[in-house]
């Protein structure tokens, strides 16, 4: 569906007539019965609901930020409006609506509309569900021929007596209306007429034909009988609170509907500040004309989009149709039984308890907020229920932000591992100290801090325990894979920003840049840093410093880290690969320690069959001295593993190529091996230098890759597969300093792009 922004130009009238006019008629047929029913639920004049529908369509529709949103009287506001009507009277309620519109105009001008999206959806859905329950309970009494009580609890208590009394005509019209609402959508070809309209028409005609004694809708004088607003009398603090409540509730409901409307079409996205301003204008006009408060309504907005609306003309025209109907056919509205409208509201109230929202909130553990808000609205009141829900949502959010997990595991040889995850604040100190108390004195502890925040109380507790443990002869190895909050606290520095995003897992870093390694029998000495006694190395670095290791790193420490961090993640994958390998590539590269094939190719276990030697050389078939090791690897990869690609990867600053240029050192085995690079050196001497090369050494490193690809084809079994198209040979060059991979294309290397451009 294509949706246009703004009012339609003259050249687009054909589209308006084809799409927007039919959609506006559908929305009109839905809006009329809902507007009448909501006015009845609010205790307002029936015409007030029609005025709000007209203003919501024409005014808010023309000025709004969403081109498909339909505004009008909303069921979610019925409780607060009903309370205002009971407390101040109808005309004073209209004045409160005008003042609420002015507040919305101010908020829209201040560009604060997006702040409304910070309200927890659990509170909003809980509020609407609570309103739905209250509406259903009150309208059930009208369906039974009685009168609703002042509160939901009183309605529940009075319900048994109401059911026992005989209200045959009222009950029959109510059952008929609800039955039509339930089955209408399942009747083929009946969906063209909205179910609410069909239910009221059939109920009205049935009641008239049967001559049932029912209460009719009071529409004496039509729209012209509505009186203007009158300033409310009473406590101005309460009046100001009522104004803010109407403004905020109507604004939040409108903005949430506005955001939801974006998912209903592929046109321009909604402008929330403009929408809030339009709602303010709508409420000023509606209140001044004697109408109900205006808000964006989900049901009518969804109906509008699904009916094929392509511009805001559909919303505007629906308001025009409501106005024409209210003035020309008011006599038809006066025939509608009040019990039928009550049954319609009862049905709407039940639908406001949306089970789909409950399921979604359950997945996010927000159901307590939903049910507490709903219960507060039903048992106490709308404003009180919303306030309680917001408070609970804030407490749960604070609890989640302050969540911390402390896991303590005992390993072998008196080694313990402690993993602390989350936000370590004073709220988590009791849990932390209780867990650390179980670690025996004098043991070796691996302390992993996966923290996004640490406050001073938590640091003091953790650091005090560390000092005490080290005084008893224990060793503590601290690692912070994310923000280094503990190290910063020791050094007296401030870690900014306050919350840092977690860095990538650092398995690929050299040992010297991940942690300080020391032999197991060496215990960290205690030094003074910034006047504090702690177990660090000299000069502020300690076990947390990023520096070269003292002596040779312990390879066993690296394997322990693998067993602790990586092995649990890769074990299921390696278990499936344990019996057979199926690599797709043979990767031939240099033995240089700075080249890690799995990093520069982003590959994992089972992807690459790797061959490494000094200079990434491939001796030619029949070369002297013979080298069966390289040939055997190639032969096995191609003929047994059936690899589809062989890649030769050279690199910048290759020591083997430097030896070919400047003289091979007096190492007999190395001298014999580098004889296989003589073809590369000869090709280098004969080739014209490239303009983009940085120097002779890097040019030889690149030429060497090209030569080794030629050497591969000197092996008959390789050449045969290449000619048959069953094997591909590729060349790569890795610039170490730039961390840039280059791809060989027609004897020239071009950088592999970092971003997709096509």
N, C-alpha and C positions, 0 to 999 in steps of 0.2 A: 504494500500500500504506500503510495506517494503522498506525503503531507506537505503542505506549503505553509510558510510562516507569514503572518500578517493577513490583512484583509485581501480578498481576491480582487484582481484587476478586472476591467471590463472584458478583456479577451478570454477570461477564464469562466465566464458565466455558464458555458456549456457544461464544464466540470461540476460547477455548483449545482446545477439542475439535475445532473446525472447521479451525483454521489451525495452531496451534502443535504439536499432537500429531503430525499428519502430517509437518510440517517436522522435528521432532525425530527421527522414525524415519529420514528420509532422511539426516540428519547422522550418526546412529548407524551406519548402514550404511557411510558413508564413513570414520568415525573408527576403527572396529575394525581394518580391515586396515592403515591408515596407522600406528596406534599400535603394532601388532605389528611392522611393518617398521622403524620408527624405533628401537624397543627392540633389535632385532637389529643395526641399524647402530651403535648405541652400545655394543654388547658388554654390555648390561645384561640382567637376567632379563626374559623376555617379559612376565611379569605386571606389571613396572614400567611398561610403556607403557600397559597397561589402567588401572592405578591413577591415572596422570597424567591419562588421559582422563576418568575418573570425577571426580576432584578439579577438573580444569579446567572441567567442565560444571557440577557442583553448586555448588562453592564460588566459583570465579572468576565463573561465570555469574550467581549470585545477588547478588554484591557488586559486580560490574564497572560501569564507567562507560558502556559501550555495551550496548544491549539486544539487539543481534543478533550481537555478537562471540562466537566459540566458541574457547575455550582448550584446550590439551592439549599433548602432546609435539610439539615442532617439529623439522623436519628441519634447520633452520638452526643448531640447538644440538648436533647429533649429533657433530660433530667434537670440540668442547671436552669434551662428556660422555665420549666414547670415550677421550680422552686422560686425563681424570680417573680413569676406571675402570681404565685400564692403570697409572696412577701410584700411586693410593691405594687401589684396590679399590672394590667396589660400595658397601659400607655406608658407607665414608668419603665417597663421592660423595654419598650421601643427606644426610649431615651438611652438606656444602658447599651443597647445595640449600637446606637449612633456613636456613643463615646468609645465603645470597643473598636468600631471601625476607624476612629481617629487614632487610637493607639496602634492599630495595625498599619495605618498610613505612616506614622512616625517610625515604626520598626522597619518597614519596607524602605523608607528613605535612608535609614542608617545602615542598610545592607547587612542585616543580621539574620536573614532568612535561613541560611545554612546552619545556624546554631540550633535551630529546631530539630535538625536531623540528629543532634547529639542525644536526644531523648531516647531512652531504651525502647525498642519495639515491644519488648515484653510488657512494659507499662502501658503503652498505647493499646496493644491488643487486649490486655487485661481490663483496661478501662472500658473499651468497647464491649467486651464480653459481659462485664458487670452491668453496663447500661442495658444490654440486650436482655439480661435476666430480669432486671427491674421492670423494663417495658413489658416483657412477656407476662410477668406476674400481675401487673396492674391491669393489662388489657384482658387477661383471662377472666377477671371479675366482670368486665363489661360484656364479654361473650356469654357469660352465664346469666346475664340480665341484672347484675348488681352494680355496685360502685366500688372503685379502687380505694384502698386505704392510704394512709399517709406514708407508710414505709413498706419496704419489701418484706420485713419480718411480720408486720401486721397482715399483709396480704396472704402470707403463708398460713398464719394462724386462722384467718377468716375463711380460708379456702374450703375446709370440710363442710362448714355450714352452708356456704354458697352452693356447693355441689348438691347437697341434700334437698335444697329448695327446688321447686319445679319452675323452670324457665324454658319451657318447651320451644317457643318461637325463636328466642335469642340463641339457644343452644343449636337449634337446627340450622339457622342461617350461618352461625359460626362454623359448624362442622362442614356445611356445604362450601363455604369460602375456602377453608383450609384444605379440604379435599381437592378442590379445583387447582389450588396453588401447587399441590403435591403432584398431580397427574398431568397437568397441562403440558409441561415440557416433554412428556413422553408420547404425546399424541402426534402422529405424522401430520405434517403440514399445518399444525396448530401454532408452531413457534413464531410464525409471522406476527401474531398478536401477542403482546406481552402478557404473561401470566397474571400480574396484579390487575391489569385492566379487564381481562377476561373474567377473573373471579368477581370483581365488583359488578360488572355488567350482568353476569348470570345471576348473582345473588340478588341484585336489585329487581331484575325482571321476575325472578321466582317469588320474592316477597310480595311484589305488587300483584302477581297473578293469584297467589294463594291468600291474599288479604291478611297477612300476618301482622300482628300488632307489634311494631318495632319503632325505635326512636330514629328520626330522620336527621340528616345533617342540617344544621342551622346556617343558612346562607342568606339571611334577610338583608336586602339592600345591595347585595353583591359587593364588589370591590369598593364602591363609593361609600359604603357605610363605615369603612374603617376610619378611625380617628387618629390624629397625629400624636407624636410623643409628648409626654409630660414629665417634667423633671421629678425624679424620685425623692421622696421625703424619708428622713431617718438618719441613722448613723452614717456619716460620710466615709468612715473607714470601711464599713461593710459594703457600701456602694462602690467605692474604689476597688475593693477586692473582687466584687462581682464583675466590674468592667474588665479588670485584668484577666479574670478567669475565662470570660467569654472570648476575649481577644486571643488569649493563648491557646485555648482548646480549639477554637475555630481555625486559628492559624496553623497549628501543628497538624490537624487533620487535613487541611487543604494542602499543605506542603508535602506530607507523606503521600497523599493521593497524586499530587503533581509528579513526584519522583516515580511512583508506580506507573503513571501514564507514559513515561518514556519507553517502557517495555512493550507498549501496545502498538507502536508505530515506528517507522524508520525515518521520520522527518526530523526537523530541528529539535534539539534538546530543550527542555523547559528552563525558563529563567525564573528562579525561585524568588528573587527580590521583586521582580515585576509582578509575579503571582500574588505575593503577600500584599503589595500595594493595591492591586486590583480587588483583592478580598476586602481591604479596608474601605475602598470606594463603594463596593457593593453593600457592605454593612451600613455605611452612612446613609446611602440611598434607601435601602430596605427598611431600616429603622425609622427614617423620616417619613416614609410612606405607610408605616404601620405594619411592616412585615417581620417575619421571623429572622433571626441571625442567619447569615449565609456562610456556607463552607463548601469546599470541594467534596464531592460525593463519589465513592468508588463505584457503586452500582451503575449510576448514570454515566460515568466516564467510561467504564468498560463497555456498556451498551453502545455508546456513541462510537467508540473505536471499532467495535466488531460490526456495527451496522454500515461501515464503509466511509465514515467521515474523513474528508481530506483537507479541510480548512476550518477555521473557527466560525465560519458561517453556519455550520450545523448547530453549534451551541447557541449562537445568537437566535437563529430561526426557531429553535425549540422554545425559547422564551417568548417569542412572538406568538407562536401557536397557543401557548398557555394563556397569554393575554386575550387573544381572540376567543378562545373557548370559554374563559371565565366571564367575559362580557356578553357573549351571544348565547351561551348554553348554560347559564347559571341555574336554570330551572331543572336541568338534568342532574346537577350536583345535589340539589335539594332532595332528590328522590333516593339517594344512597342511604341504606340503613347504617346507623352508627355502629351497630354490632358487627357489620361486615368490615368496616374500617378497623375495628378493634381486632378482628380475626386476622386481618392483613398485618397489623402491627405485631400481633402475637407471633405470626410466622416470621416476620423480619427480625424480631427480638431473638428468637431461637437461632436463626441463621447467623446472628452476630457472634455467637459462640462458635468460632471457626476451629474445627478440629485439626485442619492443616497447619494452622499457626501453632497449635499445641505440640504437634509432632516436631515442627522445626525448632521450637524453643527447647524441647526435651533434648534434642541433639546437641544444643549449646548450653545445657544445664541452667536454663533460665526459667524453668517452670515455677519455682517458688515465687519469683517476682510476679509472674502472670497470675497465679492463684491468689496471692496476697492482695494484689491490686484489685482483682475481681471481687474478692471477699470484702475488701474495704469499701468499694463502691456500693455493693449490695447492702451491707449491714450498717455502714456509718454514713456515707455520702460520697458524692462524686469528687469534690475537692480533697476531702480527707483521704479517700482511697488512692487517688493519684499521688498525693504527698507521701503516703506510706509506701507505695510502690517505688517511687523515686528514691526514697531513703534506703529501702532494702537493696535496690539495684546498685546504689552507691557503695553500700557496705560490702556487697558481694564483689564488686569491682575492686575495692580496696583489698579484700581478702585475696583475690586472684593476683593482684599486683605484688602483694607481700608474700606470695606463696614460695616456699622453699622446700626442697627435698634433700634429705641427708641419708645416704646409704653407706653402711659400714660393712666391709667384708674382710674375713680373715683368709690370708693366703698361706703359702708355704714359708718355712724358715723364718718364722716370727715376723712376717711381712703383712701389713694391713693396708687396705685401700679404702679411702674415704672419698665419696663423690658428693659434692654439694651443688645443687642445681636450682636456679631461680633467682629471686631477689632476696638477698640476705640482709634483713633489717632487724631492729630490736624485737619485732614480733616473732622472729624465727630463732632468737637466741636460746630460749629454753629447749627447743627441739635440738639445736646444734650441740649445746653443752651436754644434754642427756645422752646423745649418741656418742660423743667423744669420750664420755666417762667410761665406756666399755672397753676402750683400747688399753691394754696393759702397758705399764711403764717400760722404758728401755727397748721398745720395738721399733722397727723401721716402718714408716707410714708414707704411703703415696697419697697425697692430698690433691685432688682434682677439683678446681673451682670453676664451674660453668655458670658464671654470674653475670647478670645484666645490671646489678647494682649492689653496693655494700655500704651501709651507713657506719658511723663511728662506733656505735654500741656493738654491732656485730664484729667489726674489726678488733675492738678491744678484747672481746670474748675469745675470738679465734687466736689472736696473737698471744694472749696470756696463756692459753692452753699450749700453744707451740713452745713457748719459752720453758714452761714447766716440764713438758715432755722431753725436751732436749737436755735439761738439767739432770734428768734421770738416766741419761745415756741413750736416749732414743734419737733416731734420725728421721727428719721430715723432708720429703721431696715435694715441693709445691709446683703445680702446673696450672696455668690459667689460659685455656684455649681461646677464651673470649676476651673481653676487656680486663686489663690487669689492675683490678681494683685493690687487691692486697698489696701488690708491689708499690702502687702509687701511694697508698697510705703509709707504708714503711718509709718511703723516700720523702714524704711530706709534700708531694705534688698533687695537683688537682687533675683528675681525669675528666676530660671534656670530649664530647657533650655528656650531660648527666647520665644519659642512657645511650650506650653505643650498640650498634647492630653487631651481631656475632660475626666474627671473621670466619673465613673458610677453614675447614679442618686442616691442620698443619702437618699432615703426615709427609708431605712432599718436601718440607724444609730440611736442610742439613741438620745434623745433630746439634751443631754448635748454636743454631738459631732457635732451637726448641727448648732445650733445658740444659742445665749444667750437669755433666756426667762426672761421677767420682767413684773410685773403687769402693766396694761395699764396706771395707773395714775402716775407711777414712770417715771420721765424723766432722761435720761442719763446726768450726770454732765459733765462739760467741764474740761478737764485736759490737762496738757502740756506733750507731748511726743516728745522727740528729739527737744524741743524748739518750736514745732508747736502746736497751740491751736486747738484741735479737740474733737469731741464728743466720747470719748472712755472711757472704764473703766481704773482704775489705772493699771499701769504696762504693757502698750503696747497691751492689749488684746481688750478692748472695745467691741462693738457689734460683732466683727469678731472673738473673741477669741474662742479657743476650750478648754473648761473647764467645771467643774461641775456647774450646775445652782445654782443661789443664791435662796435658799428656794425651795419650791415645784414647779415644772414646771406647767405651765398653760395648762391643757388638751385642753381647748378651742383654744389655739394657734395652737396646732397640728391639730385640725379639720379644722381650717382656712387654714392651709397649704395644707391639703388634698383637700379642695374645690378649692384652687387656682391652684394646680399643677396636682393632680392625678385624681380628679373627671372628668374633661373634657375628659381624655383619656379612663377611664373605663365606662363612662356613657352609650355609645352604647351597650357595652357588658352586663352590668347589666340590661339594659332595656329589652333585650331579655330573661333574667333569672328572671325577676320580678315576673312572675306568677307561676314558677315551678322550683324546684331544682332537679338535677339528679347527685349527687355525686357518684363517683365510689369507694371511700374508706371511712371507718370509722377509724379515727385516734385518738387513745387513748394515751394521754401523760400527763406529770406532769404539775401542775399549775405554776412551776418555771418560773420567769419572763425572764430568759435568753433563754428559749426555744420558738422559733417562728416557728410553723410547716410549714407555707408557705415559709419560707426562706430555711429551711434545705431540703425541698422536691421540691423546685422550682415550686410550684403550685400556682394557681390563684383562683379567685372567682368561686365557684361551683364545685371545685375538691374534697375537703375534708369535711366530716361531722365530726366535732371535739368534743371530750370528754376530758375534763381536770379536774384533781383532784390532791390532794396531794399524791405523790408517784405513779402516774399512776396505781392505784389499781383497780382490777375488783373483787368485792365480789363474792364468789361462790354462786351458786343457793342454796337457803335455809339457807344462812349464818346468823349468829347472831352477832351483830345487823343487821336487814334487811336494805337494801339500795335500794329503788325502783328507785331512780334517775338514777343510772348507768344502772340498768337493763332496765329501760324504754328507755334510749338512744340507747342501743344495740338493743333492740327489734324493735324500730322504724326504725333504720338504716337498719336492715336486712330484716324485713318483709314488710315495707312500701316503703322505698327508694330503696330496692333491691341492696344494695352495694355488690360488688364482693370480697372485701378484707377488713379484719380488721387488723390494724397494732397497736401493742403496742410499744411505743417508750420510753425507759428510758434514763437516762443521768448520767454523772459523777457528783460526789459530791452532790447527792440528799439528801436534808435535812431530808426527811421522813425515808430514809434508815439509815442515821446517827442516828436518834432518836431510831430506832429499835435496833441498835448496842449499843448505849451508854445510853439508858434510855429515855423514853418518857417524855417530859416536863409536868408540872402540868396544863394541859389545858384539861378540861373534854371532849369537843367535839372531839379534836384532838386525845385524848387517845382512845376514842371509835372507831374512824375511823381507826386508825393504827392497831386495832385488825385484820383487813383484811390482814395485812402483815405478820402475824405469820407463815403462810405456807412458805413464802419466806425465813424467818429467819431460820426455821427448815431445809429447803432444803440447805441453806447455810452452816449450821453446819455439815450436813451429807455429803456434797460434798467434793471431793478432790480439793485442791487449784490448779489453773492453773499456769503454769510457767511464763506466759506472763502477769499476772495481776499486776497492780501497787500497790495494797493494798487491805485490807479487804472490805473497803467501796465500791470501784468500783466493786469488785467481787460480792458483795451483790446486787449492782445496776443492774448488768447483769443477775444474777440469778433471780431477781425479775421479769424481763421481761419474762423469760421462764415460771415462775410460773403463771403469769397472763394469758399467752396463754392457760395453762392448765385449769385455772379457767374459761376462756371463754367457753371451751368445757363442763363444768359442766352444762351449760344451754342447755336443750334438743333441742331447735329450732336451736341453733348454731351447735351443734354436728351433727344433722341430715343433715344439708346443707354441712358441711365439709365432711362427709362420702360420700355424693352424688356427690362430686366434684363441687358443685355450689358456694362454699365459701372457700376462702383461708385465713389462719391466718399467719401473718408474724411478726417478731420481729426486732426492731431497737434499737441501742444504740448510743447516741450522746455524744462524748467526747468534752466538752465545750472548754477546753483550746486549743485543737488541731484543733477545728472546723472540726472534722472528724466524719462522719457517719459510723457505723459498722452494718453489716447485720448478722442476726442469721441464721446459717446453721449447722444443726445436733448438736444443743446445744453448739455451739462455735460461737463467733462473729468474723467476718473478715471485715477489712476495705473495704468500697466501693471504687473501683479504680476511680481516677480522670481523667484518660485518657483511651480511648478505645485501647485495645491491640489486638483485633481480628476483 
